């Protein structure tokens, strides 16, 4: 069985998931933009029964989203890194934040949501000047 691991920026919160991870979803809603500080949030659905905290105790914040459903966002209380989201509507799953994974190659973005809220600066023009580091 494959174990997927991840955690926050400062290392205080660590998690593991035993088994495969599902596809990733990009959400363009205003709440996801605010909690990530970026143009969208990217989450990966995993089975709640196979997800466990290895160290630390994330803080949580619950808010009713534009969907009308409550959503709990779990993050490191020390560095503020988003770790995962849970929803009473989907108790069998948690939604791990893609940027918290130790192995970013596991992320397979397959769909987008709340595209009506997409910001025009949410895609990066590949012709912009850049450097590898």
C-alpha positions in Angstrom: 0.0 0.0 0.0 1.3 3.5 -0.9 1.6 6.1 1.8 1.3 9.7 0.8 2.8 12.3 3.2 2.7 16.0 3.5 2.7 18.9 5.9 3.0 22.6 6.6 5.8 25.0 5.8 7.3 25.0 9.3 6.9 21.2 9.8 4.7 21.4 12.9 1.8 19.7 11.2 2.4 16.4 9.3 0.0 14.0 7.8 -0.1 10.6 6.1 -2.7 8.9 3.8 -2.5 5.2 3.2 -3.7 4.4 -0.3 -4.2 6.2 -3.7 -5.1 9.8 -4.0 -7.9 11.1 -6.2 -7.8 13.7 -8.9 -7.2 17.3 -8.0 -9.8 20.0 -8.4 -9.1 23.8 -8.9 -11.6 26.0 -7.2 -11.9 29.6 -8.3 -14.2 30.8 -5.5 -13.4 33.9 -3.5 -13.0 31.8 -0.3 -10.3 29.6 -1.9 -8.5 32.6 -3.3 -8.4 34.2 0.2 -7.3 31.1 2.1 -4.5 30.4 -0.4 -3.5 33.9 -1.3 -3.5 32.8 -5.0 -5.9 32.8 -8.0 -7.5 29.5 -6.9 -7.2 26.6 -4.5 -6.1 23.1 -5.6 -7.3 20.2 -3.5 -7.1 16.4 -3.8 -9.8 14.2 -2.4 -8.7 11.4 -0.1 -10.5 8.9 2.0 -11.0 10.3 5.6 -10.6 6.8 7.1 -7.1 6.5 5.6 -6.0 10.0 6.5 -4.2 10.7 9.7 -2.3 13.4 11.4 1.2 12.3 12.3 2.2 15.4 14.3 0.8 18.7 15.3 -2.8 19.9 15.7 -4.0 22.1 13.0 -6.4 24.9 13.7 -9.7 25.0 12.0 -12.1 27.7 10.6 -15.6 26.8 9.4 -17.5 29.1 7.1 -20.6 28.6 5.0 -19.5 28.9 1.3 -21.3 30.3 -1.7 -22.7 26.8 -2.2 -24.7 27.3 1.1 -22.7 24.4 2.7 -20.3 24.7 5.7 -16.7 24.0 4.9 -13.9 23.6 7.6 -10.5 24.7 6.5 -7.6 23.2 8.6 -4.3 25.0 8.7 -1.1 25.2 10.8 -1.6 27.6 13.7 2.1 28.5 13.6 3.0 29.2 10.0 -0.6 29.5 8.6 -0.1 26.9 5.8 -3.4 25.4 4.6 -3.4 21.6 5.1 -6.8 20.2 4.3 -10.6 20.9 4.1 -13.4 18.9 5.4 -17.2 19.2 4.9 -20.1 17.7 6.8 -21.7 17.1 3.4 -18.9 14.7 2.5 -17.8 13.0 5.7 -16.1 10.1 3.9 -13.4 12.4 2.4 -11.0 15.2 3.2 -9.5 17.4 0.6 -5.8 17.8 1.0 -4.2 21.0 -0.3 -2.0 20.1 -3.2 0.8 22.4 -2.1 1.1 20.5 1.2 2.1 17.2 -0.4 5.7 16.1 -0.1 5.6 14.7 -3.7 4.0 17.3 -6.0 4.2 14.8 -8.9 1.1 13.1 -7.4 -1.1 16.1 -8.3 -3.3 15.4 -11.4 -5.6 18.3 -12.0 -8.7 17.0 -13.8 -11.4 19.7 -13.2 -12.2 23.2 -12.2 -15.1 24.7 -10.1 -16.6 28.1 -9.6 -15.2 29.3 -12.9 -17.6 32.2 -12.9 -15.3 33.7 -10.1 -12.1 33.1 -12.1 -9.8 36.1 -12.0 -8.1 37.3 -15.3 -4.6 37.0 -13.7 -5.2 33.4 -12.8 -3.2 32.0 -15.6 0.5 32.6 -16.2 1.5 33.6 -19.7 4.2 31.1 -20.7 5.9 33.8 -22.8 6.6 36.0 -19.7 10.3 36.4 -18.9 11.4 33.9 -16.3 14.4 32.1 -14.8 14.7 28.5 -13.5 15.5 29.5 -9.9 
